[in-house]
Structures are given as structure tokens and as C-alpha cells.
Amino acid sequence: MTDTQASNGPVIDVHGLNKHFGDKHVVKDLDMRVGRGEIYGFLGPNGSGKTTSIRMMCGLLTPDSGAGTCLGYDILKQSAEIKRHVGYMTQKFSYWDDLTIRENLDFIARMYEMKDRKQKVDKALEDLGLASRAKQLTGSLSGGWKQRLALAACMLHEPQLLLLDEPTAGVDPTARRDFWEELHRLAANGISVLVSTHYMDEAERCHKLAYIAYGSLLAQGTAQEIIDSQALHTWSLHGDNLVPLAEKLRHEAGVDQTVAFGNALHVSGKDASALEKSLKQVAEQQHLKLEPAQTSLEDVFIYMMNQSTDNFAEPKP
Ligand SMILES: Nc1ncnc2c1ncn2[C@@H]1O[C@H](COP(=O)(O)OP(=O)(O)OP(=O)(O)O)[C@@H](O)[C@H]1O
């Protein structure tokens, strides 16, 4: 690999990755390509293989088959190089509660044997807005500040790619928004980010997305490309007693899915005319307000997940 390949090519380019744990096929023929400076969202239900995929892409876990590169380095043969250039934030917060923010960062800098340690720690504190809290004990920080510390720690060695595994799980909306502002600032400076999340608002803030369910990648592209790929038509129904209504609608022609959004029900289907006919009939009979709606990313993700559950279901006797 030349320096030019390392600096110009995609930051992640993997093909046909497979991983089994025992008899469980956890990741199936995964192809993924992440461009430089992109924030790439990785979504999917719990246990669908996101963490396993991330670990294979950064050389922490060897795939059973498949190949590819991360930052231009071979994921099978150059994992040490990859680790040097990647910042990996795991799901579990793993810093010392009884050290201050500065002490924790200094500890990490020692582990990396950084020569200009103080300078690097000062810069990380400044860049991530942690300077005013540098002396605060980590155990006393709120979830949002802990995530900020974790991000600072994985930025210390100035990686070109961040792999963030559900970095904002359990963090309040304001702290999550601040965290995402930070990610966009990093991306604007050329840092690439692969981030797994269960939050739809975060998915919408990514440049591109991949959706994985039960080990298979079901869609990837921009949010709009993913929405378009499923060709769903959606209507919104407003009224009372939406739960029994949803149950009833699921048996109507053209209705593939119902999702409650507050006081409205999103009803989606592939067959536009059958869906419209059924909904108009029900709305008229039950005096409900019916209007066309944009299919949302959430509608599409729920649809894809349900489809893939069907594919994995035991055949009926
Ligand atoms: N080391 C392991 N040994 C055995 N099974 C494992 C191991 N790591 C993961 N698994 C299993 O592989 C499947 C995928 O797990 P993974 O953590 O990759 O999913 P995920 O999409 O990241 O889930 P979540 O959103 O809950 O973090 C799960 O069924 C999990 O139990």
C-alpha cells in the first residue's frame, strides 16, 4: 500500500465478511464501503451483528471468510497498523471513576507511549470542551460528559477514522445533540466516522447509512436512498382508539405495516392503490382523518426488520 492509497481511497472497503459464533451465523457476506470524511451510520436491531462487524473491520476480530481494507491496510494482515490509526469507542464506558478527566486522558496517553503527552492531553481537553472540567472526578460526571471524555480518549492519538459503538446510548437529547455537533466538526476536518446507533434522529444526521438485521445487510445509502429503496406508500390516520384500529387494519388489503406515532397511525404498503382504497373505506366508516404522509426512515427500518424476521422464521408445518 502506498501513502496515496492510504489517504485517498475509502476508509473502509470490505467484501464478503462472514462470522460464526458456534452454530450461529452472526455476520453474513457483509460488503461495506465508507468514504473519507463521511459519517456513516450503522443501524439494526439488538444482536444483529453491528459490533461484530465493526470489530472485524478494524482488525480486532478475524472473519471466517472475506477480505478488505481499513484505511488502506489489510484487515487480515495489518491489524496492528489499523489499531494505530483508528479510534474505537466501545459500548462500555471503561475509564477510572476515581481519576479526574485529565488523569484518565494522561493514563491513555501513557499507554500509547506518546512523547508529547501533556500537549496532547491539553489539546484533547480543549478540542472536546473538557478543559473547564479537567480536574473533575470522572465518577461524578453525567452520562453526556462521560461520552465526551470517551471521545476525547479515542481522539488522543489523532486517528483518521473513528469507530463508535452506540456512543450516545442512555444520554439525554441535549448531550446527544452536542455530541453530534462534535462529530460533524470532526468530519469537516477530514475524520471519518462509522457510528452504530438505535436513534432515528442520529441516523438522519449521518451522510450515509447501512441497515443490518440478523447478520445481513439489507440496505445502504443516504437516508433518502434507503427510503426510496423500499418503495413504500404511507398514509397518516388520526383519531381515537388507534390500537384496535391498527389491529384491524393489518388484515386489510394493501396494508403491510402500521406504526403508532403519538396520536397518529402511520400505515404503509407497497401496493399504492389497494392501500388507498382500504384506508379511505375505513376512514369514512369510522370518521377518521386520513392524509398522505412521507414515508419516514423509521417506517422503512421497521418494515425491513419485519421482512427479515419473516425470512428467518421457521417454516410453518
Ligand atoms: N464473543 C462472542 N461469542 C459468542 N457469541 C457472540 C460473541 N459476540 C457476539 N455474539 C453474538 O453475536 C450476535 C451479534 O452480536 P453483536 O454484538 O455483533 O450485535 P449488535 O448488532 O452489535 O447488537 P447490539 O445492538 O445489542 O449491540 C449476538 O447474537 C451475540 O450474542
The ligand as a MOL file (V3000), in Angstrom:
LIG
                    3D

  0  0  0     0  0            999 V3000
M  V30 BEGIN CTAB
M  V30 COUNTS 31 33 0 0 0
M  V30 BEGIN ATOM
M  V30 1 N -17.7620 -13.4530 21.5010 0
M  V30 2 C -18.9620 -13.9430 21.2190 0
M  V30 3 N -19.2570 -15.2370 21.4210 0
M  V30 4 C -20.4640 -15.7480 21.1160 0
M  V30 5 N -21.4840 -15.0400 20.5990 0
M  V30 6 C -21.2610 -13.7320 20.3780 0
M  V30 7 C -19.9970 -13.1140 20.6810 0
M  V30 8 N -20.0700 -11.7990 20.3390 0
M  V30 9 C -21.3190 -11.6080 19.8630 0
M  V30 10 N -22.0290 -12.7610 19.8910 0
M  V30 11 C -23.4140 -12.9420 19.3960 0
M  V30 12 O -23.4390 -12.4830 18.0700 0
M  V30 13 C -24.6720 -11.8200 17.7770 0
M  V30 14 C -24.3640 -10.4190 17.2610 0
M  V30 15 O -23.8630 -9.6360 18.3320 0
M  V30 16 P -23.3750 -8.1290 18.1240 0
M  V30 17 O -22.9050 -7.6630 19.4600 0
M  V30 18 O -22.4360 -8.0670 16.9900 0
M  V30 19 O -24.7370 -7.4200 17.7340 0
M  V30 20 P -25.1020 -5.8580 17.7520 0
M  V30 21 O -25.8560 -5.6110 16.4880 0
M  V30 22 O -23.8960 -5.0420 17.9920 0
M  V30 23 O -26.0980 -5.7780 18.9890 0
M  V30 24 P -26.4330 -4.5200 19.9680 0
M  V30 25 O -27.2180 -3.5250 19.1700 0
M  V30 26 O -27.2560 -5.1730 21.0260 0
M  V30 27 O -25.1300 -4.0210 20.4730 0
M  V30 28 C -25.4670 -11.8390 19.0720 0
M  V30 29 O -26.3600 -12.9350 18.9920 0
M  V30 30 C -24.4200 -12.0740 20.1320 0
M  V30 31 O -24.9730 -12.7420 21.2290 0
M  V30 END ATOM
M  V30 BEGIN BOND
M  V30 1 1 1 2
M  V30 2 1 2 3
M  V30 3 2 2 7
M  V30 4 2 3 4
M  V30 5 1 4 5
M  V30 6 2 5 6
M  V30 7 1 6 7
M  V30 8 1 6 10
M  V30 9 1 7 8
M  V30 10 2 8 9
M  V30 11 1 9 10
M  V30 12 1 10 11
M  V30 13 1 11 12
M  V30 14 1 11 30
M  V30 15 1 12 13
M  V30 16 1 13 14
M  V30 17 1 13 28
M  V30 18 1 14 15
M  V30 19 1 15 16
M  V30 20 2 16 17
M  V30 21 1 16 18
M  V30 22 1 16 19
M  V30 23 1 19 20
M  V30 24 2 20 21
M  V30 25 1 20 22
M  V30 26 1 20 23
M  V30 27 1 23 24
M  V30 28 2 24 25
M  V30 29 1 24 26
M  V30 30 1 24 27
M  V30 31 1 28 29
M  V30 32 1 28 30
M  V30 33 1 30 31
M  V30 END BOND
M  V30 END CTAB
M  END
